[in-house]
Amino acid sequence: MKYILLFFTFFSFAQQTQFVDFKTVDARLTINSDQKMISGTVEYIFDVLKPVDTVKIDAQQMIFSQVKLNGNLVRFDVNEKQLLLIAPFQKGKNSIEFYYQAHPKKALYFVGSKAANNLQIWTQGQGKYTSNWFPSFDDVNEKLTFNLAISFDNKYDVISNGVLKSKRTSKDQIVWEYQMKEPMSSYLLMVAIGNFEKKQLVSKNKISLEYYIEPKDASKIEPTYRNSKLIFDFLEKEIGVKYPWEIYRQVPVREFLYAGMENTTATLFSTSYVVDSIGVVDRPYSNVNAHELAHQWFGNMITATESKQHWLQEGFATYFALLAEKEIYGADYFYFKLYETAQQLKFASRTDSIPVLNAKASSLTFYEKGAWALFVIHQELGDKKFKKVIKNYLKKHAFQSVTTTDFFNEIKKVSTFDTTKFSKVWLESVAFDTHKANELLIKNINIKKLLEVEKMRSKQLLEKEVLFSKLLQSDVFFKLKEYIVNQLKNEKYEAKKQLLKEALRTNNVYVRQVVAASLPIISEDFRLEYETLLNDKSYQTQEIALLYLWLNFPNERHRYLDQSKTWIGFNDFNLRTMWLSLALSTEDFSEDSSALITELIEYSSTNYEATTRQNALEKLIAFEIITDEVLINLVNATTHHMWQFSKFGRESIRKLLKNKDKRVSFERILTNLNPEEQFQLERLLKE
């Protein structure tokens, strides 16, 4: 039934765009963080193309008043999903103005609080969610120019789409007025509010580039945004069409739902990518950075007409991000990434029954197979023709909606490339063309060597150790060395010991990390070599090495814990929470274990981000440190807006409820919970 409803909704809006063309919107908004409410006055300018009796605006559970058509009060109706303007609309220009207010259940998120001095407010509209906080259009084909004036507490920064035209102080508020020049789809509308510092650069073509960071993370701005200007200048040149907007901002926000989101002129991204000079080794922002920037052309400047065409956005953004990384890290990196995604796609094709040109395709299909399809076209056309196709495609359909046919039409203008045959193989089939993929991949010498190494996977170690040793000591790309180490996982320690030592001596942090992860059981005669991993400039390597050493050598635990007692790790405190759990599990290590327990429990509280809280809760449960406070923090997780964290909370509670004593404890804390938490826990208790 839901699919019929979705079809009807799309059909009705497809019909509306034939009758009505919305041009611009000007809004004056106020956000109340205490009540988690947004309200304001909105004015739309639109053209009626054909006479129609009802005009619809998407509005999820909103209250409207003072609704005027061309300055006069007009009849309107409201349901849970739409504002319906009822009048005999005739051809011509019109304006509609109204006041609205909403308490959004999604799409507008409030994180932290003013009282704790850590408030952030941000939006996430991908799909059809913007209409939860702003009366707008779920149909991506309805493009218009947005201008927002947002009033908020003068202690905070307010960021939205477009150029900041003015800041006006009004008592203890500041009105931030943002204006756009070009039209866009509603799902790309955004607001972000918080305390930020800003670094400003200018692109080669004089576009203002603004990089935001929270004041507490000011020292991390360089590693976080490393190569950002290079990426911007490269993509603008590679795509061949000038950046289509007036300004570009990037803003990290806490508790974000995804890695990043390409709102027009202002990308929001997860604070997990806010890193220092060590964290950047394992969590570089470069791929997400380039991917979201590429969307400013592929998705924002031109937008796929419907979900089945989604590869025109995600496949293109994935491929051009990979080209940007090729510029930064080199051709070997580029080809190894393609090889790795080819392996994923090959494996997935055994069970995946949905091709690229299908609205229900998986993210792997839309993103990675879409990127592979584009890589194949690039190779078949050659660089010059491919760039001409991309340039013509973007310019012809600028600020419009597109289909795969539109893209193929541009290919046909410059080449005899058989787009029909190509589409059947790469876009309409679930199979992955491994033969064609390998044919293109082996143009890279290191991939050619890798394929030779992979063919030896079933052979005895004696037959390949000489080759492996030679490659580990050579200057081949480090990824090839990683594959060699991974191939040694199931070999007996004595047989592979020398090769592991050679892998460590590469001094490549990534190769050494694979060695660390491959040895959950460490022999005493390899202990000294393995201990050197504790000094690697990688928080991920240090976490693996500390845990495995602690598990394997009980007599050395105090020494390892003393060496790592000041470690913090990423901004999710991965090393600190690991250290606390190990310290609490080490006999006679701490004279004040209660202080360690208090600290670990604090990391599981609402004072920290979801990733930190989950890290702490996992360790508290694993080591059976389960107080009432821990249980309350776990129940609170089930109410979180991040589905991954709320799912973790529910699943953890279900496991604990199997224990009668834990069930009694959960029942005891019910009265200490707020209504939403009580609802979630009672539901789990009844299962």
N, C-alpha and C positions, 0 to 999 in steps of 0.2 A: 504493500500500500504506500509506503514512504516514497518509493520510486515514482509512482503515479503522481504523488503530490509535488515532488521535485520537478517533474516534467511539466506539470500544469503551471507551477510558479514561473519556470523559465519561459514557457510559451506565452504566458500573460504579459511578461515584461518584454519579450521579443515583440509582441504586438504593440506595447506602449511606445517603444522606440520608433515605431513606424508612424505614430500619431503625434508624439511629443518629443521635442529635443531640448533638454535642459542645458543652458549655456554657462551660467555663473551662479555662485552662491556666496553670500556675505553673511557671516555669523558673528555675533557678539556673545561670548560664552563666559560663564562663571563656574568654577569647580569648587565644591565644598568637600574638603577631605574628611571632616568630622562625620558628616552624614553620607559620605561616599556618593555624592550626587553631582550631576552636571545639569545646568539649565542655561537658557539664553534665548535671544531673538535671532531668527534665521530668515533671510530673504533669498528666494530663488528667482532668477530670470529665465524664462523658457519660451520657446516658440511652439505654437500648435501648428502641426503640419497638415492635419486633416481634422475636421470636426469630430469631437469626442465628448462624452458626457461625464467621464470620471478620470481624474489624474491621480496616480498613486505614488506615494513616497514611503519607502521602507522605514519602519520605526518600531522597534521591539519594546513593547510594554512601556510606552511613553504617555505622558499627560500633555495635552495641547490646549491652548487658549489664544484669544485675539487673532484668529485666523482670518487674514484679509487677502482678497484677490483684487489686484490693481487698485488697492487702497480702500476697498469696500469689504465689509464683513461678508463671508461666504459660508454656505452650508458645507459641513464636513462630517465625516464619520471616522471613528478610530476603532480598530480591533487590536489584538495583541501584537500584530505584526506590521500594520500599515496605517498611515494617515491617508484617508480617501477624500479628495476634493471633488465635490459634486456640483457641477454646473454645466450649462450648455457651452462648452469651449469651442470657439470659432478660430479659424486660421488667423495667425498673427502673434505678435509679441505680448507676453504677459509677465506679471510679477505676483508671487505669492509670499506673504510674510506671516510669521506666527511666533508665538512663544511656546517653549517646551521645557519639560524637565524629566529626568530619568535617574533611576538608581540601577545602573547596569549590573547584570549578573555575570557578564563576560565582556571582553574586548577593552574595557577600561579598568585598570588594576591599580590598587592602592597598596604600596609596600612600605613597611615601617610606619613611623608616626612623627608628628611635629614635636611631641613631648620627648621622644627619644632622639630628636634632631637627626633623624635618618629617613625622613619621608621621601618617597619617590612615587610618582604617578605616571603611568605610561599606557599606551594603547597598542593593541594588536588586532588588525582588521582583516588579515588574510582570509580569503574565502568570502563569506557573507556576514562578517561580524561587525563591521563599522556601524551598521544600523542599530546596534545595541546601545551606542552612546551618542550617535549623531544621526538625525533624520536624513537618510541618503538613499543610495540605490545598490541593491545586491547584484543587479545585472552589470557585469563588467563592461558591457558594450555602451553603457550610458556614461559618457565622459564629459566632464565639465571643469571649469576653473574655480578652485576653492580659495577663499580668503577668510581667515579666521582672526578675530581679536579675542584674546583670552585673558581674563582677569584672575589674578591669584596673589597670594601673600608676597609682599615685597622682599622677603628673605630668600626667595627661591627663583631659579631660572626657569623660563618656560620656552620650549622649543616646539616649532611646528613646521609645516611645509612652506617652502618658498623663502622669499627675502623678508627680513625683519624691517618693516617700514618705519615703525615708531615704537617707543616705550613711553607710556604716560603714567605718572604717579597719581593715584586717587586715594587719599587717606593712607591706610596701611597696605594698599594694594598697588600692583603695577598692571597696566593693560598692555599686553604684548600684541602688536598688530602685524600679522604675516600675510603676504600677498603672493599669489602665483600668476604667472603670465600665460601658461599653457594648460590645456585640459588634461584630466587624468581620471581614472576609475576611483570610485569611493573607497575601495578596500586599501588604497594607498594613502589615505588620510591618516595623519598621526599627531599626537601630542606627547611630549615628555617633559616632566617637571621634576626638579630636584636641585641639589647644590652641585655645581660643576665648575671646574676650571677649563679653560679653552686654549688650545694651541692653533694658531691660524697660519696657513700657508697659501700660496697661490700656484695654480697649475701652470703648465707651459703655455696654455691658451687663455690664461688670466681668469680662470674660474676660482672663486674663493673656496678654500678647503678648510673646514673647521673640525677639529678633533677634540672631543670632550672627555673629561675624566673627573671622578670625584676627588675632592681635595686630599682625602686620606691616601689616594693612590697616585698622587702627582708625580712621584718618582718613577712610576711605571709607564708613563706616557710614551717614552721613546721605544722600549721593547714591544709594547702593545701595538703601536701604530707603525712599527718598522716597515719600511718599503711602501707605505701608503701612497705617497706622492708618485713614486716610481710606477706603482700599479695604475694609478689614475692616468698618468701621461701615456703609459704603454697602451692601455685599453682604448683610449681615445684615438691613438694613432693606428692601432691594429684594426679596430672596427671601421675606421675611415670616415666616421660621422661625428661631428663635434658633439660633445656632451650636451644633451638636449635641454638642460635646465640652467638656472642662473647661479646656483650655489650647491655645495655638497657638504653635508654634515654626517658625522658618525658619533653615536652616543651609546655607551654601555649602560645597561640598566639591570638592576638586581631582580632576581626571580623571573627572568625572561623565559618565555615558553619554548623558544627555539634557539638555534645558534645565532641566527640573525634574521632581519626582515627588511626588505628593500623599499620602505616607504619613499615616495617621491621626494627627492632632495635630502632625505634624512634617514639613514640606516640606523636601526636600533639593533644592538647585539648583546649577547650574554656576558655578564661580568666574569664568567669562567675564562674568557680570553684576555682579561686584564692581568698581565703577567709582568714579572721582573725579568732581569737578564738571564736568570736560570730557568724560570718557568717557560720562557719563550721556546726553549729547546723542545719541549713536549707538547706545548699548546700554542703554536704560532697562529695568529689571526689571519695570516696571509690568504688562505684559501677562502674562508668566509668573507673576508674583506673584498677580494676580487669577485667572488660570486655575487654578492649583493650589489656591488658597483655595476657589474655587467647587466644586472636587471634594470638599471636606469634606462638602458636602451631596450633590452629584450624583456618586456613585461610592463614597463612603465611608459616608455615612448610608444611602443606598439604592444598590444595586449591580445592574447589568444581569445578568440570568440567564445570558446566553451572549454569545458574540462578535458575533453578528448584531445584537444590541441595543446595540452599543457606542456608537452616537450618543447614547444616553440619558446617557452620561457625557461623552464628548468634545465632542459638539455643544452640550450644555448648558453645560459649562465654558467653551467658546469664546465662546458668546453672552453669558453673564453677565460674562465678563472684558471683553468689548467694551462692555457697559453700564457697567462700572466705569470704563473709559477714557473713555467719553462724559462721565461725571461729572468726570473730571480735565481732559480736553482739549477738551470741547465737542461739540456735535452735528455740526459739519462734519467733525471727525475721524472720528466714528462712521460717518457716511454714506460718506465716502471709503474707509474700510476695507471696508465692505460692497461698495462698487463694485469695488474691487480684487479681492476674493475672487470676486465675480460674474464678472469677466473671466477669472480663472483657471479657474473651474468651467465656464464657457462653452467655453473652449479645450479643457479636459480631456475634456469630454463628446463630443468628436469621435472620441476613441479609447478612452475608458474604457467598459468593458462591464459594470461591476459597480456596482449601486446601493447606497444607504445601508444597507438592511436585508439585508446579506450579510456574513458573517464575513470575506470576502476583500476587502472594500472598502478603498480607499486611505486614507491619513491625511487627504488633502485632502477626500475624501468624508465620512468620519466627522466630522472637525472642522468644516470650512468649510461643506459643504452641510448638515450637521446644524445648524449655527448659523443658516444661512439659513432652513432649515425652521422653526426656532423663531421667527425674526424675522417670518416670514409669519404664523404663528399669533398672535403678539403683536399684529401690526397688525390682523388680522381680528377678534380678540376684543375688542380695546381694552385699555388698561392695567389697569383695575379687574378685569375678568373674568380676564385673563391671570394676574395676581398671585393671585387666588383659586384658580385651577387649580393653580398651583405650590405654594401653601401646603397645599391639601388633599391633593395628590399626595404631598408629602413627609411630612406628618403621618400619613396613612393607612398608608404603607409604611415608616415609620421603622425602620431597622436590619433591613430585609428586602431581598429581591431583587425586581426589577421587570422588566416588559416594556413595549413600546410600547402595548400594549392597556391596561395599567394607567393610563398617562398619558392616553390617549384617553378612557377612561371618565370621568375627572375633567372633561375638556372637555365631554363630552356632558351632564354634570350642570348646567352653567351656560350652555350655548349650543346652538344648532341647527347649528353649524359642521359641515360634512360631512367627517368625519375619513377616511372611506373614499376619497373623491375626492382629498383632500389627500395621503393616503399613496401613492396610485398615481402622483401627479405628483412629489412631493418625496422620497419614501422608496423607492419601488419602481421608478422609472424612472431611466435613466442620463442622460436629457436634462436640460438646465437651462432652466427657464422664464424666459427672458430678458425676455419681454413683462411678466410679472408683476413681475419684479425691477425693471425700469425704471419701472414704474408706481409702485412704492413709493419708489424712490430719488429721483425728481424732486420729491418733497415737500420736498427740500432745495434751496434756490435755487442753491447753488454747484455741486451735481451737475447741475442743469438747465443751467447755463452750461458745465460740463465737456462734457456730451453735445453741446452746440452746437459747442464747440471740436473735439471728436473727429470730428464730421461734416465738418469742413473739412480733415481730414488729407490728402485727395487733391488739394486745391486748390493753385494756385500761391501762393507766399509773398506776392506783391504783392496778392493778393485778401484776405489776412487779417492783414497786418502792422499795420494801423491798429488793428484789434480787439485783437491780441496786445499791442501797446504800451499800449493803454488798460488792459487787464487787469493787466499787469505793474506798472503804476503805481498801480493801485487797491488797495483793502483787501480784495479777495476772498481766500478761504482759500488759504494758501500751496501746498497740494497742486495746485490748479488751475494755479498758476504753474509748478510742476514739470512738469506735462503739456505746457504750452506750450513750455518749453525742450526737452523730449524730442522734440517734434514738429519742432524745428529741426535735429535731428542731421544729416540728410542734405542740408541746404541749403548752398549755397556761402557761404564765410566772409563775403565782402564784403556779401552780401545780408542776413545775419543779425547782423552785427557790432553794430549799434545796439541790437537787441533783447537781445543777450547782455549788453551794458553795463547796460541797464535791469534785467535780471535780477540782476546783481551788486549794483546799487544798492538792491534790495529789502532788503538786509542781513539777509535770512532765511538762517540757516545751511544749511537743507535745500535751498532754491532754489539757493544758491551752490554747494552740493555737486554738484547735478545739472549746473550749468554746468562745474564742474571735470571731471567724468567725461565730458562730451560733447565735449571738445576734446583728443583725443590728439595732434593737430597744432595747434600754437599759432603764429599769425602774429606777427612782430616788433612790429607796431603794436598788438598786444593784450597784449604781454608785461607791461607795468606793471600793467594791470588784473588780469591773471591772477596775478601775483605776490602781490597782496593776499590771495589764498586761503591762502597760507602762514601768515597770522596769524589765520585763523578758529579759533574755539574748538571744533574738531572734529578728533579724531585721524584719522578716516576721510578727511576733506577734505584734511588736511595730507599724508597718505600719497599720495593721488592727485596733488595739486598738485606735491609734491616730485619724484615720478617723472616726470611729464610735462614739467616745467620742465627737469629734468636731461637728458632725452632730446632736447628741442627746442633747447636753447641751450648747446652745449658750452663756449663761452667764459665762461659764467656759473656753471659747475659749482662752482668753488671757493667762490664767494660763497654759493650755495645750501647747500652742505655746512657752511660755517662758521655759517650762520644756524640750522641744524638739528642741530648736533653734540650738543646736550644733550637732544634729544627722546627720550622713552621710549615714550609711547603707552599703549595698553591694557595689561592685565596679561599679554598674550601678546607684549609687546615688539615690536609691529608696526612702530613707527617706528624703533626702534633697529636691528632687523635689516635694515630697508630701508636705513637710513643706512650701516651697515657694508658692505653689498653694493655700494652706489653709491660709497662712499669707496674701496673696493678696486678699483673699475673706473674710477677717475678718475686720469688720468696726473698724476704729480708732486704728488698731494695729500698723501700721508702719507709721512713719513720712516721710519716703523716699521710697515710693512704686516703684519709677522708678528704683532704685538700685536692688530691688527684681525682677522686670520684666526683667531687663538686665541680671541678673544672670540666671534666668530660660531660657531665650532665648539662652544664651550661651551654656547651656547644650544640646540644640537642634541642635547645629552647628556641622560641620565636625571635630571639635577639640576633639570630644568624640566618644565613640563606639556606635554602632547601638542601643544596648539595652538602654543606657542612653538617646540617642537622642529620641528614641520612647517614653520612660517614660516622657520626657519633652514635646514633641509635643502633646501627649495625654492630658496632663494637660493644656497646653496652649489653645488647641482647646476647651476642656471642659469648661474652664473658659473664653472663648471668648477673649483671649489676642492674637489677630491675626494681627500682623504688617507685613509689606513687608518682613522684615528679616525672620519672621516665615514662610511665604509663600515660600520664596526662599529655606529655609532649608527643607521644606516639599517636594518641587519639587526635590531637590537633593536626597532625600530618594528614589525616584523612579528609580534612576540610580545605586543604591547600589547593590553589588554582593550578599548580603544576601537576598534571595527571600522573606523571611518573612517580612523584613523591607521594601523592595521595594513594596510589596503587600500592606502593611499598608499605605505607601505613596500614592499609586494610589487610594485606597479605600477612604482615608480621603479627597483627592482632589475631587473625584466624589461627595461626600456629600456636600462639601463646594460650589461646582459649581452650586448646586441647588439654591443658594442664588445669586440674580442678582448683588448685590454689591460686593460679593466675586469674582464673575466671572470677573467683571470689574477690580478688584485688580490683579487677575491672569494675565489678558491680559496686564496690565500696567507693570508688572515685566518681561515680556518676553525678553525685550532687555537687561536685566541685567543677563541673564542666559547664560551658555556655550552651545555649539551646542547640546550636548547630552541631557541636561536638556530641552532645547527648543523643541527638538524632542518629548520628553515624554509629556511635557505640551500641545503642539499643538495637539498631538494625543488625549489627554483627553478632550481638548476643543471642538474637532470635534465630539465626541461621541454623 
